[in-house]
C-alpha cells in the first residue's frame, strides 16, 4: 500500500453520492424456494472495484472535476442434497448447484479539490470505495433475497483490504 498516495487522495476527495448502476438477478427455473426440502444451502459473496475515472463538468462557467468509481458486488446461493458436503471454493461446484445469483454495480461519486495522479486514485479506489458502497450493497443484497424468497442473506461487515506483505 502506498500510504502517501492514499493520504493525498483522502485529503482531495469527498463523497458526493452512491447509486445503483445496474443489477442482474438470476434464479434457476427448477428452484422453488417455498418448497425446499432438507437440502444444504450456502451463500458465497464477491466484491471489488471495476473502474475509477476522473470526469469533469461545467458549473457556473467553471470546470469541476470528480471521481466516478464503479464497484461490483454479488452473491450466489448454492444448494446440495448432501448434508456432509463441504462448501465449495472458487468455481469448483462439485456436488453443488447454483440456484440463484444476484450482482449489482454501484457508482460512487467523489468531489475533487485538486488533481490526483493515477496511483493515488488507484489506492483510494482499492481501499475506500468499497467502504462507502458497502451499506448500500448490504441493504440491496438483503432486501433482494427477501423478494426472491431466498434464505436470509446478509453480506458480512466490510473489511478494509490489506496489502499482503
FENCOR-V85350 format. One record per backbone hydrogen bond with DSSP energy under -0.5 kcal/mol. NH is the residue of the N-H (numbers start at 0). CO is the residue of the C=O. If there is no record, write none. Layout:
{{NH	CO} {NH	CO}}
This chain:
{{2	0} {5	1} {6	2} {7	3} {8	4} {9	5} {10	6} {11	7} {11	8} {12	8} {13	110} {15	108} {16	108} {18	106} {20	104} {21	104} {23	102} {25	100} {27	98} {30	27} {31	29} {32	30} {34	31} {35	32} {39	79} {40	38} {41	77} {43	75} {45	73} {47	71} {49	69} {50	69} {52	67} {54	65} {56	63} {58	56} {58	61} {61	58} {63	56} {65	54} {66	109} {67	52} {68	66} {68	107} {69	50} {70	68} {70	105} {71	47} {72	103} {73	45} {74	101} {75	43} {76	99} {77	41} {77	75} {78	96} {79	39} {82	80} {84	81} {91	88} {92	90} {95	92} {96	78} {98	76} {98	96} {99	76} {100	25} {101	74} {102	23} {103	72} {104	21} {105	70} {105	103} {106	18} {107	68} {107	105} {108	16} {109	66} {110	13} {111	64} {112	11} {119	116} {120	116} {121	117} {122	118} {123	119} {124	120} {125	121} {126	122} {127	123} {128	123} {128	124} {129	124} {131	127} {132	128} {133	129} {135	132} {136	132} {137	133} {138	134} {139	135} {140	136} {141	137} {142	138} {143	139} {144	140} {145	141} {146	142} {147	143} {148	144} {148	145} {149	144}}
